[in-house]
Amino acid sequence: MRSASISRKTAETDVAVSVALDGTGTSTIATGIGFLDHMLDLLARHALFDLDVKVDGDLHVDQHHSAEDCGIALGQAFAKALGDKKGVNRYADIHLPMDEALTRVCVDISGRPFLVFRTQFKVEKIGTFDTELVREWFQAFAMNAGITLHVETFYGDNAHHIAESCFKGLARALRHAVTVDPREGGRVPSTKGTL
């Protein structure tokens, strides 16, 4: 089973993450941020990753450090769990509808981290969660997972639905991208021979 654990401790946060890419979608999430817990729970469920996330952060300051450091650690665990990437599909894209919102997510497990994030929110908060932290989490995850990630929301009104379409879209795209294609015969899916 492709799995990994990462512990990351700074003066601002203490993060422990475990991920199993060939799981069943079970999760235990405790970031101290209810909305982020919800997003990571549905990420695990729709990617079929088993995910454990524990974050103790400086929430008395705000939610930024906890959200960003969670993305960093989860990205590092994802990259570690992938290993040499032999046989994976590598590319995936999906259009993910969430009620009135529609988001496209495209991923390349390239080893070249990059994020294009074209999603806007009409409000600054979802409950107590700053909507700008959605992009911060995606940035931290993509850079540390070593993936090229494009996220674009075409339309939507409800901020919760927009954020959920982004996370569910990422989940479904990653689910396909990490799947091993038996036709690859264990090769790395690149003419370079490495990713």
Backbone as a printed PyTorch tensor [residue, N CA C, xyz], in Angstrom:
tensor([[[  0.8380,  -1.1920,   0.0000],
         [  0.0000,   0.0000,   0.0000],
         [  0.8750,   1.2440,   0.0000]],

        [[  0.5390,   2.2030,  -0.8600],
         [  1.2930,   3.4540,  -0.9300],
         [  0.8150,   4.3810,   0.1710]],

        [[  1.6560,   4.5660,   1.1760],
         [  1.2610,   5.3740,   2.3190],
         [  2.4690,   6.0950,   2.8900]],

        [[  2.1970,   7.1450,   3.6650],
         [  3.2750,   7.9150,   4.2780],
         [  2.7160,   8.7370,   5.4320]],

        [[  3.6130,   9.0840,   6.3420],
         [  3.2840,   9.9620,   7.4600],
         [  4.3060,  11.0850,   7.5150]],

        [[  3.8310,  12.2600,   7.8940],
         [  4.6920,  13.4340,   8.0440],
         [  4.3340,  14.1290,   9.3520]],

        [[  5.3440,  14.5100,  10.0950],
         [  5.1720,  15.3670,  11.2660],
         [  5.9330,  16.6540,  11.0080]],

        [[  5.2930,  17.7670,  11.2940],
         [  5.9160,  19.0720,  11.0360],
         [  5.5980,  19.9890,  12.2090]],

        [[  6.6390,  20.4470,  12.8860],
         [  6.4420,  21.3060,  14.0580],
         [  7.2040,  22.6040,  13.8790]],

        [[  6.4970,  23.7140,  14.0650],
         [  7.1130,  25.0350,  14.0280],
         [  6.6750,  25.7880,  15.2800]],

        [[  7.0930,  27.0320,  15.3890],
         [  6.6590,  27.8660,  16.5080],
         [  5.1720,  28.2220,  16.4040]],

        [[  4.5800,  27.9840,  15.2110],
         [  3.1810,  28.3500,  14.9790],
         [  2.2280,  27.1620,  14.9870]],

        [[  2.7080,  25.9950,  14.5470],
         [  1.8350,  24.8270,  14.4410],
         [  2.5820,  23.5390,  14.7500]],

        [[  1.8060,  22.5290,  15.1000],
         [  2.3020,  21.1580,  15.2570],
         [  1.3540,  20.2810,  14.4520]],

        [[  1.8540,  19.7330,  13.3410],
         [  1.0010,  19.0170,  12.3870],
         [  1.4740,  17.5780,  12.2520]],

        [[  0.5380,  16.6410,  12.2830],
         [  0.8210,  15.2330,  12.0150],
         [ -0.1850,  14.7440,  10.9790]],

        [[  0.3400,  14.1810,   9.8910],
         [ -0.5030,  13.7410,   8.7790],
         [ -0.0940,  12.3410,   8.3570]],

        [[ -1.0840,  11.4960,   8.0980],
         [ -0.8550,  10.1830,   7.4840],
         [ -1.8230,  10.0330,   6.3260]],

        [[ -1.3150,   9.4900,   5.2100],
         [ -2.1670,   9.2780,   4.0440],
         [ -1.8610,   7.9210,   3.4390]],

        [[ -2.9120,   7.2190,   3.0440],
         [ -2.7980,   5.9650,   2.2960],
         [ -3.5580,   6.1610,   0.9900]],

        [[ -2.8410,   6.1290,  -0.1200],
         [ -3.4460,   6.4240,  -1.4140],
         [ -4.3700,   5.3160,  -1.9050]],

        [[ -4.1430,   4.0940,  -1.4560],
         [ -4.9580,   2.9630,  -1.8940],
         [ -5.9330,   2.5560,  -0.8010]],

        [[ -6.6160,   3.5430,  -0.2610],
         [ -7.5010,   3.3080,   0.8710],
         [ -8.9520,   3.1560,   0.4740]],

        [[ -9.8210,   3.4600,   1.4160],
         [-11.2600,   3.3280,   1.2120],
         [-12.0010,   4.6390,   1.4600]],

        [[-11.2520,   5.7020,   1.7940],
         [-11.8870,   6.9930,   2.0310],
         [-12.2120,   7.2750,   3.4760]],

        [[-11.6020,   6.5420,   4.3910],
         [-11.8400,   6.8180,   5.8100],
         [-10.9250,   7.9470,   6.2720]],

        [[-11.3850,   8.6980,   7.2540],
         [-10.5770,   9.8250,   7.7160],
         [-10.8450,  10.1450,   9.1730]],

        [[ -9.8120,  10.6680,   9.8060],
         [ -9.9040,  11.2550,  11.1360],
         [ -9.2140,  12.6080,  11.0280]],

        [[-10.0030,  13.6650,  11.1100],
         [ -9.5050,  15.0110,  10.8610],
         [ -9.7670,  15.8890,  12.0780]],

        [[ -8.7280,  16.5860,  12.5490],
         [ -8.8790,  17.5210,  13.6700],
         [ -7.8740,  18.6510,  13.4840]],

        [[ -8.2900,  19.6900,  12.7490],
         [ -7.4010,  20.8330,  12.5120],
         [ -7.6710,  21.9920,  13.4570]],

        [[ -8.7760,  21.9120,  14.1850],
         [ -9.2020,  23.0450,  14.9870],
         [-10.0290,  24.0450,  14.1950]],

        [[-10.2020,  23.7750,  12.9050],
         [-10.9800,  24.6440,  12.0100],
         [-12.0880,  23.7890,  11.4050]],

        [[-13.2920,  23.9930,  11.8620],
         [-14.4010,  23.1370,  11.4630],
         [-14.5990,  23.0230,   9.9690]],

        [[-14.5490,  24.1430,   9.2570],
         [-14.7770,  24.0970,   7.8150],
         [-13.6650,  23.3410,   7.0960]],

        [[-12.4220,  23.5400,   7.5160],
         [-11.3110,  22.8150,   6.9030],
         [-11.4240,  21.3200,   7.1880]],

        [[-11.8510,  20.9640,   8.3990],
         [-12.0950,  19.5500,   8.7120],
         [-13.0880,  18.9530,   7.7170]],

        [[-14.1470,  19.6820,   7.4440],
         [-15.1800,  19.2280,   6.5090],
         [-14.5930,  19.0330,   5.1020]],

        [[-13.7820,  19.9870,   4.6490],
         [-13.1950,  19.8930,   3.3120],
         [-12.2270,  18.7090,   3.2050]],

        [[-11.4320,  18.4740,   4.2420],
         [-10.4780,  17.3680,   4.2080],
         [-11.1740,  16.0220,   4.3340]],

        [[-12.2720,  15.9870,   5.0700],
         [-13.0550,  14.7590,   5.1840],
         [-13.6170,  14.3640,   3.8210]],

        [[-14.1590,  15.3380,   3.0900],
         [-14.7100,  15.0030,   1.7730],
         [-13.6010,  14.7650,   0.7540]],

        [[-12.4310,  15.3810,   0.9380],
         [-11.2820,  15.0790,   0.0840],
         [-10.9160,  13.6040,   0.2060]],

        [[-10.8070,  13.1260,   1.4440],
         [-10.4800,  11.7130,   1.6720],
         [-11.5490,  10.8100,   1.0600]],

        [[-12.7990,  11.1360,   1.3010],
         [-13.9010,  10.2770,   0.8360],
         [-13.9460,  10.1650,  -0.6800]],

        [[-13.7730,  11.2920,  -1.3750],
         [-13.9120,  11.2740,  -2.8330],
         [-12.6360,  10.8590,  -3.5590]],

        [[-11.4850,  10.9750,  -2.8960],
         [-10.2400,  10.4730,  -3.4830],
         [-10.0320,   8.9950,  -3.1650]],

        [[-10.7940,   8.4770,  -2.1850],
         [-10.5910,   7.1360,  -1.6260],
         [ -9.2000,   7.0030,  -1.0020]],

        [[ -8.7400,   8.1020,  -0.4080],
         [ -7.5180,   8.0880,   0.3890],
         [ -7.9150,   7.9010,   1.8520]],

        [[ -7.1680,   7.0970,   2.5970],
         [ -7.3290,   7.0770,   4.0480],
         [ -6.4580,   8.1990,   4.5950]],

        [[ -7.0400,   9.0280,   5.4280],
         [ -6.3790,  10.2610,   5.8340],
         [ -6.5520,  10.5130,   7.3260]],

        [[ -5.4410,  10.7650,   7.9990],
         [ -5.4420,  11.2030,   9.3950],
         [ -4.7060,  12.5290,   9.4470]],

        [[ -5.3540,  13.5370,  10.0000],
         [ -4.7590,  14.8710,  10.1040],
         [ -5.0110,  15.4190,  11.4970]],

        [[ -3.9450,  15.8410,  12.1520],
         [ -4.0510,  16.4830,  13.4710],
         [ -3.2180,  17.7480,  13.4310]],

        [[ -3.8580,  18.8760,  13.7160],
         [ -3.1720,  20.1600,  13.7190],
         [ -3.4410,  20.8650,  15.0440]],

        [[ -2.3800,  21.2580,  15.7170],
         [ -2.4690,  22.1550,  16.8610],
         [ -1.7970,  23.4440,  16.4340]],

        [[ -2.5850,  24.4830,  16.2660],
         [ -2.0310,  25.7230,  15.7410],
         [ -2.3800,  26.9330,  16.5770]],

        [[ -1.7950,  28.0570,  16.1950],
         [ -1.9970,  29.3110,  16.9160],
         [ -3.2950,  29.9900,  16.4690]],

        [[ -4.3970,  29.3480,  16.7450],
         [ -5.6950,  29.8670,  16.3250],
         [ -6.0670,  31.1510,  17.0490]],

        [[ -5.3620,  31.4720,  18.1260],
         [ -5.5910,  32.7540,  18.7960],
         [ -5.1010,  33.9130,  17.9250]],

        [[ -4.2150,  33.6080,  16.9640],
         [ -3.7640,  34.6200,  16.0000],
         [ -4.7930,  34.7050,  14.8770]],

        [[ -4.9110,  33.6240,  14.1110],
         [ -5.9630,  33.4320,  13.1110],
         [ -5.8070,  32.0090,  12.5710]],

        [[ -6.5080,  31.6910,  11.4960],
         [ -6.5010,  30.3250,  10.9700],
         [ -5.4540,  30.1060,   9.8740]],

        [[ -4.7430,  31.1390,   9.4970],
         [ -3.8410,  31.0750,   8.3480],
         [ -2.7450,  30.0290,   8.5200]],

        [[ -2.0010,  30.0870,   9.6190],
         [ -0.8800,  29.1640,   9.8030],
         [ -1.3370,  27.7170,   9.8460]],

        [[ -2.4530,  27.4640,  10.5170],
         [ -2.9640,  26.0890,  10.6120],
         [ -3.3730,  25.5520,   9.2510]],

        [[ -4.0760,  26.3600,   8.4630],
         [ -4.5240,  25.9200,   7.1390],
         [ -3.3310,  25.7020,   6.2070]],

        [[ -2.4100,  26.6640,   6.1820],
         [ -1.2630,  26.5610,   5.2840],
         [ -0.3550,  25.3880,   5.6610]],

        [[ -0.0530,  25.2520,   6.9520],
         [  0.8560,  24.1780,   7.3770],
         [  0.2290,  22.8020,   7.2030]],

        [[ -1.0900,  22.7350,   7.3120],
         [ -1.7960,  21.4870,   7.0150],
         [ -1.6010,  21.1220,   5.5470]],

        [[ -1.7300,  22.1010,   4.6470],
         [ -1.5130,  21.8610,   3.2210],
         [ -0.0870,  21.4450,   2.9200]],

        [[  0.8700,  22.0660,   3.5930],
         [  2.2800,  21.7110,   3.4080],
         [  2.5180,  20.2590,   3.7930]],

        [[  2.0960,  19.8910,   4.9940],
         [  2.3430,  18.5340,   5.4940],
         [  1.6160,  17.4820,   4.6710]],

        [[  0.3670,  17.7690,   4.2800],
         [ -0.3750,  16.8050,   3.4790],
         [  0.2600,  16.6540,   2.0960]],

        [[  0.7380,  17.7520,   1.5220],
         [  1.4320,  17.6730,   0.2460],
         [  2.6960,  16.8340,   0.3440]],

        [[  3.4650,  17.0210,   1.4080],
         [  4.6890,  16.2360,   1.6070],
         [  4.3690,  14.7580,   1.7790]],

        [[  3.3180,  14.4470,   2.5330],
         [  2.9320,  13.0490,   2.7340],
         [  2.4650,  12.4250,   1.4230]],

        [[  1.7020,  13.1800,   0.6300],
         [  1.2360,  12.7000,  -0.6720],
         [  2.4230,  12.3550,  -1.5690]],

        [[  3.3960,  13.2630,  -1.6630],
         [  4.5720,  13.0290,  -2.5080],
         [  5.3570,  11.8110,  -2.0350]],

        [[  5.5090,  11.6740,  -0.7410],
         [  6.2430,  10.5380,  -0.1760],
         [  5.5090,   9.2240,  -0.4620]],

        [[  4.1890,   9.2410,  -0.3270],
         [  3.3950,   8.0350,  -0.5640],
         [  3.4470,   7.6010,  -2.0260]],

        [[  3.5620,   8.5490,  -2.9450],
         [  3.6330,   8.2290,  -4.3770],
         [  4.9180,   7.5070,  -4.7510]],

        [[  5.9790,   7.7810,  -4.0170],
         [  7.2470,   7.1170,  -4.3040],
         [  7.7750,   7.4720,  -5.6780]],

        [[  8.1520,   6.4560,  -6.4560],
         [  8.7670,   6.6990,  -7.7710],
         [  7.7510,   6.9800,  -8.8780]],

        [[  6.4690,   6.8950,  -8.5740],
         [  5.3710,   7.2220,  -9.5010],
         [  5.2490,   6.2620, -10.6750]],

        [[  5.8740,   5.1200, -10.5830],
         [  5.8190,   4.1640, -11.6890],
         [  4.3890,   3.6820, -11.9250]],

        [[  3.9700,   3.7310, -13.1920],
         [  2.6950,   3.1780, -13.6020],
         [  1.4800,   4.0440, -13.3900]],

        [[  1.6180,   5.1980, -12.7180],
         [  0.4290,   6.0160, -12.4370],
         [ -0.1110,   6.6520, -13.7080]],

        [[ -1.3880,   7.0010, -13.6760],
         [ -1.9920,   7.6910, -14.8160],
         [ -1.3580,   9.0590, -15.0570]],

        [[ -0.9150,   9.6850, -14.0080],
         [ -0.2400,  10.9840, -14.0060],
         [ -1.1900,  12.1500, -14.2220]],

        [[ -1.9380,  12.1810, -15.2880],
         [ -2.8200,  13.3040, -15.6150],
         [ -4.2680,  12.9670, -15.2490]],

        [[ -5.0110,  14.0030, -14.8940],
         [ -6.4510,  13.8310, -14.7000],
         [ -7.1090,  15.1970, -14.7030]],

        [[ -8.3540,  15.2210, -15.1170],
         [ -9.1340,  16.4510, -15.0390],
         [-10.5900,  16.0890, -14.8130]],

        [[-11.2950,  17.0120, -14.2170],
         [-12.7100,  16.7820, -13.9270],
         [-13.4360,  18.1180, -13.8610]],

        [[-14.6820,  18.1010, -14.2780],
         [-15.5970,  19.2050, -14.0200],
         [-16.4840,  18.7500, -12.8650]],

        [[-16.4690,  19.5020, -11.7730],
         [-17.1760,  19.0770, -10.5700],
         [-18.3140,  20.0540, -10.2600]],

        [[-19.5560,  19.6250, -10.4160],
         [-20.6740,  20.4830, -10.0480],
         [-21.0110,  20.3270,  -8.5680]],

        [[-21.3170,  21.4260,  -7.9270],
         [-21.8270,  21.4070,  -6.5630],
         [-22.9860,  22.3870,  -6.5260]],

        [[-24.1700,  21.8510,  -6.7110],
         [-25.3810,  22.6730,  -6.8480],
         [-25.1760,  23.7170,  -7.9500]],

        [[-25.1790,  25.0070,  -7.6170],
         [-25.0860,  26.0410,  -8.6490],
         [-23.6500,  26.3480,  -9.0760]],

        [[-22.6790,  25.7640,  -8.3960],
         [-21.2630,  26.0430,  -8.6820],
         [-20.6740,  24.9540,  -9.5780]],

        [[-19.7600,  25.3670, -10.4530],
         [-19.0710,  24.4220, -11.3270],
         [-17.5900,  24.7720, -11.3730]],

        [[-16.7530,  23.8000, -11.0370],
         [-15.3030,  23.9970, -11.0080],
         [-14.6150,  22.9220, -11.8270]],

        [[-13.5960,  23.3490, -12.5730],
         [-12.7390,  22.4150, -13.2960],
         [-11.4140,  22.2960, -12.5380]],

        [[-10.9740,  21.0580, -12.3230],
         [ -9.6920,  20.7970, -11.6790],
         [ -8.8870,  19.8860, -12.5970]],

        [[ -7.6570,  20.3070, -12.9140],
         [ -6.7510,  19.5340, -13.7530],
         [ -5.4470,  19.3310, -12.9920]],

        [[ -4.9260,  18.1210, -13.0320],
         [ -3.7140,  17.8100, -12.2790],
         [ -2.7260,  17.0450, -13.1480]],

        [[ -1.4580,  17.3410, -12.9150],
         [ -0.3570,  16.6090, -13.5340],
         [  0.6240,  16.2820, -12.4140]],

        [[  0.8090,  14.9950, -12.1540],
         [  1.7890,  14.5750, -11.1480],
         [  3.1510,  14.6320, -11.8290]],

        [[  3.6640,  15.8380, -11.9370],
         [  4.7870,  16.1390, -12.8200],
         [  6.1290,  16.2400, -12.1090]],

        [[  6.1140,  16.4490, -10.8000],
         [  7.3400,  16.7800, -10.1020],
         [  7.7100,  18.2460, -10.2610]],

        [[  6.8780,  18.9860, -10.9930],
         [  7.0890,  20.4190, -11.2000],
         [  5.9090,  21.1670, -10.5860]],

        [[  6.0600,  21.6380,  -9.3610],
         [  4.9250,  22.2540,  -8.6700],
         [  4.5200,  23.5910,  -9.2790]],

        [[  3.2240,  23.7320,  -9.4880],
         [  2.6810,  24.9800, -10.0230],
         [  1.1930,  25.0100,  -9.7000]],

        [[  0.6900,  26.1890,  -9.3860],
         [ -0.7410,  26.3520,  -9.1400],
         [ -1.2880,  27.5050,  -9.9550]],

        [[ -2.3610,  27.2280, -10.6840],
         [ -3.1960,  28.2690, -11.2780],
         [ -4.5300,  28.1570, -10.5560]],

        [[ -4.9490,  29.2220,  -9.8850],
         [ -6.1640,  29.1880,  -9.0700],
         [ -7.0570,  30.3460,  -9.4900]],

        [[ -8.0720,  30.0290, -10.2700],
         [ -8.9940,  31.0510, -10.7630],
         [-10.3760,  30.8280, -10.1560]],

        [[-10.4390,  31.0560,  -8.8880],
         [-11.6810,  30.9170,  -8.1370],
         [-11.8380,  32.1410,  -7.2640]],

        [[-13.0060,  32.7410,  -7.3190],
         [-13.2670,  33.9290,  -6.5160],
         [-14.4730,  33.6980,  -5.6250]],

        [[-14.4090,  34.3340,  -4.4720],
         [-15.5040,  34.2580,  -3.5110],
         [-16.1190,  35.6410,  -3.3410]],

        [[-17.4450,  35.6830,  -3.2490],
         [-18.1470,  36.9530,  -3.0990],
         [-18.1850,  37.4300,  -1.6560]],

        [[-17.8150,  36.5370,  -0.7370],
         [-17.8000,  36.8860,   0.6830],
         [-16.4230,  36.5560,   1.2520]],

        [[-16.0780,  37.1670,   2.3700],
         [-14.7690,  36.9620,   2.9850],
         [-14.7280,  35.7650,   3.9200]],

        [[-15.8850,  35.2930,   4.3600],
         [-15.8970,  34.1980,   5.3350],
         [-16.9750,  33.1770,   5.0210]],

        [[-16.6630,  31.9180,   5.3600],
         [-17.6520,  30.8420,   5.4030],
         [-17.6980,  30.4520,   6.8700]],

        [[-18.7230,  30.8860,   7.5740],
         [-18.7290,  30.7510,   9.0290],
         [-17.5990,  31.6100,   9.5860]],

        [[-16.6420,  30.9700,  10.2700],
         [-15.4860,  31.7040,  10.7810],
         [-14.2530,  31.5140,   9.8980]],

        [[-14.3860,  30.7850,   8.8110],
         [-13.2630,  30.4500,   7.9340],
         [-13.0610,  31.5250,   6.8750]],

        [[-11.8370,  32.0620,   6.7790],
         [-11.5280,  33.0580,   5.7560],
         [-11.4620,  32.3900,   4.3910]],

        [[-12.2750,  32.8600,   3.4460],
         [-12.3070,  32.2200,   2.1260],
         [-10.9630,  32.3210,   1.3990]],

        [[-10.1370,  33.3330,   1.7150],
         [ -8.8290,  33.4370,   1.0610],
         [ -7.9170,  32.2670,   1.4280]],

        [[ -8.2510,  31.5510,   2.5010],
         [ -7.4350,  30.4150,   2.9180],
         [ -7.6450,  29.1850,   2.0350]],

        [[ -8.6890,  29.1680,   1.2260],
         [ -8.8630,  28.0680,   0.2800],
         [ -7.6750,  28.0660,  -0.6850]],

        [[ -7.3790,  29.2290,  -1.2530],
         [ -6.2360,  29.3110,  -2.1660],
         [ -4.9270,  29.0160,  -1.4370]],

        [[ -4.7760,  29.5000,  -0.2220],
         [ -3.5460,  29.2560,   0.5430],
         [ -3.3260,  27.7620,   0.7530]],

        [[ -4.3990,  27.0350,   1.0620],
         [ -4.2740,  25.5930,   1.2630],
         [ -3.8730,  24.9080,  -0.0480]],

        [[ -4.5290,  25.2690,  -1.1540],
         [ -4.2080,  24.6650,  -2.4490],
         [ -2.7700,  24.9710,  -2.8580]],

        [[ -2.3140,  26.1920,  -2.6080],
         [ -0.9370,  26.5730,  -2.9290],
         [  0.0540,  25.7250,  -2.1350]],

        [[ -0.1820,  25.6130,  -0.8450],
         [  0.7170,  24.8400,   0.0170],
         [  0.7300,  23.3710,  -0.3900]],

        [[ -0.4370,  22.8250,  -0.6940],
         [ -0.5230,  21.4220,  -1.0760],
         [  0.2050,  21.1710,  -2.4040]],

        [[ -0.0910,  21.9690,  -3.4220],
         [  0.5030,  21.7540,  -4.7520],
         [  2.0200,  21.8780,  -4.7160]],

        [[  2.5390,  22.8890,  -4.0290],
         [  3.9870,  23.1130,  -3.9940],
         [  4.7040,  21.9570,  -3.3060]],

        [[  4.1080,  21.4180,  -2.2700],
         [  4.7680,  20.3650,  -1.4970],
         [  4.4730,  18.9730,  -2.0250]],

        [[  3.3790,  18.8110,  -2.7680],
         [  3.0870,  17.5280,  -3.4070],
         [  3.8880,  17.3690,  -4.6950]],

        [[  4.3990,  18.4790,  -5.2330],
         [  5.1520,  18.4300,  -6.4770],
         [  4.2630,  18.1940,  -7.6840]],

        [[  3.0750,  18.7970,  -7.6620],
         [  2.1330,  18.6080,  -8.7620],
         [  1.8310,  19.9390,  -9.4450]],

        [[  1.4710,  19.8550, -10.7110],
         [  0.9110,  21.0000, -11.4100],
         [ -0.5970,  20.9160, -11.2340]],

        [[ -1.1960,  22.0080, -10.7720],
         [ -2.6130,  21.9900, -10.4150],
         [ -3.2940,  23.2450, -10.9440]],

        [[ -4.3450,  23.0420, -11.7260],
         [ -5.1550,  24.1430, -12.2290],
         [ -6.5660,  23.9980, -11.6680]],

        [[ -7.0510,  25.0590, -11.0440],
         [ -8.3890,  25.0750, -10.4600],
         [ -9.1000,  26.3180, -10.9790]],

        [[-10.2420,  26.1270, -11.6070],
         [-10.9930,  27.2700, -12.1320],
         [-12.4790,  27.0510, -11.8970]],

        [[-13.0750,  27.9880, -11.1840],
         [-14.5210,  27.9410, -10.9710],
         [-15.1810,  28.8110, -12.0300]],

        [[-16.0390,  28.2090, -12.8290],
         [-16.7000,  28.9180, -13.9140],
         [-17.8130,  29.8230, -13.4110]],

        [[-18.5560,  29.3220, -12.4200],
         [-19.6270,  30.1210, -11.8370],
         [-20.0480,  29.4890, -10.5200]],

        [[-20.7550,  30.2870,  -9.7420],
         [-21.2450,  29.8510,  -8.4420],
         [-21.5780,  31.0540,  -7.6020]],

        [[-22.5130,  30.8910,  -6.7000],
         [-22.9370,  31.9850,  -5.8210],
         [-22.6050,  31.7170,  -4.3600]],

        [[-22.8360,  30.4970,  -3.9220],
         [-22.6530,  30.1490,  -2.5210],
         [-21.1960,  29.7880,  -2.2540]],

        [[-20.5650,  30.4830,  -1.3230],
         [-19.1320,  30.2830,  -1.0580],
         [-18.8340,  28.8670,  -0.5790]],

        [[-19.7100,  28.3010,   0.2240],
         [-19.5200,  26.9280,   0.6900],
         [-19.5080,  25.9680,  -0.4990]],

        [[-20.4450,  26.1470,  -1.4040],
         [-20.5230,  25.2800,  -2.5840],
         [-19.2920,  25.4450,  -3.4750]],

        [[-18.8310,  26.6750,  -3.6300],
         [-17.6490,  26.9220,  -4.4650],
         [-16.4330,  26.2180,  -3.8800]],

        [[-16.2040,  26.4020,  -2.5840],
         [-15.0550,  25.7550,  -1.9370],
         [-15.1680,  24.2420,  -2.0270]],

        [[-16.3610,  23.7340,  -1.7970],
         [-16.5630,  22.2840,  -1.8340],
         [-16.3220,  21.7300,  -3.2330]],

        [[-16.7140,  22.4750,  -4.2700],
         [-16.4670,  21.9990,  -5.6340],
         [-14.9660,  21.9520,  -5.9210]],

        [[-14.1940,  22.8550,  -5.3270],
         [-12.7320,  22.8420,  -5.5090],
         [-12.1140,  21.6220,  -4.8350]],

        [[-12.4760,  21.3570,  -3.5930],
         [-11.8910,  20.2330,  -2.8650],
         [-12.3500,  18.8900,  -3.4250]],

        [[-13.6280,  18.7890,  -3.7630],
         [-14.1120,  17.5330,  -4.3500],
         [-13.4980,  17.3140,  -5.7320]],

        [[-13.3390,  18.3910,  -6.4940],
         [-12.6990,  18.2750,  -7.7930],
         [-11.2580,  17.7980,  -7.6690]],

        [[-10.5340,  18.3540,  -6.6920],
         [ -9.1660,  17.8950,  -6.4480],
         [ -9.1610,  16.4210,  -6.0810]],

        [[-10.0800,  16.0260,  -5.2190],
         [-10.1520,  14.6280,  -4.7820],
         [-10.3570,  13.6880,  -5.9550]],

        [[-11.3180,  14.0020,  -6.7930],
         [-11.6260,  13.1140,  -7.9210],
         [-10.5020,  13.0920,  -8.9570]],

        [[ -9.8540,  14.2310,  -9.1670],
         [ -8.7360,  14.2630, -10.1050],
         [ -7.5530,  13.4640,  -9.5600]],

        [[ -7.2270,  13.6380,  -8.2850],
         [ -6.1180,  12.8850,  -7.7010],
         [ -6.4100,  11.3880,  -7.6900]],

        [[ -7.6540,  11.0450,  -7.4210],
         [ -8.0480,   9.6170,  -7.4100],
         [ -7.6800,   8.9490,  -8.7280]],

        [[ -7.9500,   9.6320,  -9.8330],
         [ -7.6230,   9.0580, -11.1430],
         [ -6.1250,   9.1440, -11.4350]],

        [[ -5.5140,  10.2800, -11.1180],
         [ -4.1080,  10.4940, -11.4720],
         [ -3.1760,   9.5090, -10.7830]],

        [[ -3.4910,   9.1120,  -9.5450],
         [ -2.5950,   8.1940,  -8.8200],
         [ -2.8790,   6.7240,  -9.1140]],

        [[ -3.9800,   6.4510,  -9.8090],
         [ -4.3230,   5.0710, -10.1320],
         [ -3.2640,   4.4710, -11.0560]],

        [[ -2.8710,   3.2570, -10.7640],
         [ -1.8590,   2.5730, -11.5710],
         [ -2.5250,   1.9480, -12.7960]],

        [[ -1.9860,   2.2650, -13.9640],
         [ -2.4650,   1.7210, -15.2280],
         [ -1.6030,   0.5000, -15.5680]],

        [[ -2.1950,  -0.7000, -15.5830],
         [ -1.3930,  -1.8980, -15.8370],
         [ -0.7130,  -1.8920, -17.2160]],

        [[ -1.2350,  -1.1190, -18.1580],
         [ -0.6160,  -1.0540, -19.4840],
         [  0.7450,  -0.3600, -19.4620]],

        [[  0.9960,   0.4330, -18.4120],
         [  2.3000,   1.0950, -18.2900],
         [  3.4100,   0.0870, -17.9890]],

        [[  3.0370,  -1.0720, -17.4810],
         [  4.0380,  -2.0920, -17.1960],
         [  5.0750,  -1.6480, -16.1800]],

        [[  4.6680,  -0.7960, -15.2440],
         [  5.5980,  -0.3480, -14.2220],
         [  6.5330,   0.7560, -14.6540]],

        [[  6.2880,   1.3310, -15.8320],
         [  7.1380,   2.4320, -16.2990],
         [  6.6840,   3.7530, -15.6810]],

        [[  7.6040,   4.6890, -15.5750],
         [  7.2450,   6.0560, -15.2110],
         [  6.6110,   6.7020, -16.4410]],

        [[  5.4380,   7.3360, -16.2930],
         [  4.7480,   7.8880, -17.4660],
         [  5.3640,   9.1960, -17.9490]],

        [[  6.5760,   9.1050, -18.4560],
         [  7.2760,  10.2700, -18.9940],
         [  8.3560,   9.7880, -19.9570]],

        [[  8.5450,  10.5150, -21.0540],
         [  9.6220,  10.1760, -21.9740],
         [ 10.9930,  10.4500, -21.3650]],

        [[ 11.0240,  11.2330, -20.2910],
         [ 12.2860,  11.4960, -19.5900],
         [ 12.7310,  10.3050, -18.7520]],

        [[ 11.7660,   9.4480, -18.4150],
         [ 12.0770,   8.2890, -17.5610],
         [ 11.9940,   8.5900, -16.0800]],

        [[ 11.6460,   9.8060, -15.7420],
         [ 11.5150,  10.1880, -14.3340],
         [ 10.5230,  11.3240, -14.1970]],

        [[  9.9040,  11.4090, -13.0400],
         [  8.9950,  12.5100, -12.7270],
         [  9.4340,  13.1250, -11.4120]]])
